[in-house]
Amino acid sequence: SDFERHFFEEDVEGIKQYSSRKNHFNRFVPVSRWLLQYKRSKLVRDVMLGITLAFVIAPKAMAHALLANVNAEHGVYTALFSTLTYGILGTFDP
């Protein structure tokens, strides 16, 4: 039917789009797509957001680590590492 053919053709185009190594890398590391298009005018806002996020996450992460009977530093490292990982692997639509 036309309905099935429409969706099948979209799937084939999607597969062709991600067939090259560069596109494959860009698919799994989205920061490589948008980092070159990042506007410097947003840098101050993003740095302020990062500092605010650190002030909110750090005490919470330390408390969770102490509840888990590990050193508080482990909670802070975990929170910072997971946030940085999301920043690299997360998507961004300008």
N, C-alpha and C positions, 0 to 999 in steps of 0.2 A: 504494500500500500504506500501511498505518498507519505503518510505519517512516519512509517518505519524507515523509508528511504531517506527522509529528511534527517532523522536523528543518526542514522548510520553514516551518512556523508559528513555530518559534523564530527563524529568520532574519528573518522579517517583523517580529516583535516587536522584535528588535535594531535593525532599520533604523528603526522608528518611534521607538524610544527616543533615537536620536542624530539625529533630524531637526531639532530646534531648534538655533539658533545657540549658546545657552548650553551645551547638551549637547555640541555639536560642539567648542566651546572646551575644555570639561572633559575631553573624550576625548583631546585632544592635549596638554593642559597639566594633568596629573593633580594637581599641587600645589594647584591651585585647588579641588579637591574636598576634600582632607584638611587643608589649612592651618587652616581655621577650627575644626576638631575636634582640633587638636593640643593635647596636655596639657602644661601648663607644668612639671609634675613631671618630665617627661622631658628638659627643656632642658639641665640640667647634664650629664646622661649624654651627650646628643648633642653638646654642645660639647666635652667631653673626647674623645669619639670623633673629632670633626673635627680636634682638635689632634694626636691620635695619628696620624691618617691623613696630616696634613700633614708630620709628622716622618718618616714612612715614605716618602711619595711624593716629597718635594722632592729628597732626594739621588739617588734613582733617576732622576727626571726630568732632573736636571742631568747625570748620567752619560750618559743616552741622548742628550741634546742634544750633549754633547761628542763622542760617538761619531759623530754625524751632521754634525760639523764646523760647528755653529752655536753661538752664545753660550749659556751655561748658563741665562741668564735666560729664553730662549725655551722651554726645557724646563719650567721652573717655571710660566711663564704657561700653557703648554699643559695641564699637569697640573691646575692650579687651575681653568682655564676648563672643562675637560671634567668635572671633579667637580661644579662648580656647575651646569653644564648638565644633568647627570644628576639632580641634586637637584631641578631644576625640572621636567624632563620624565619622570623616572622615577616608577614607581608605588609606592604605599605602602598596605599593608593593615593597619590597626590591630588 
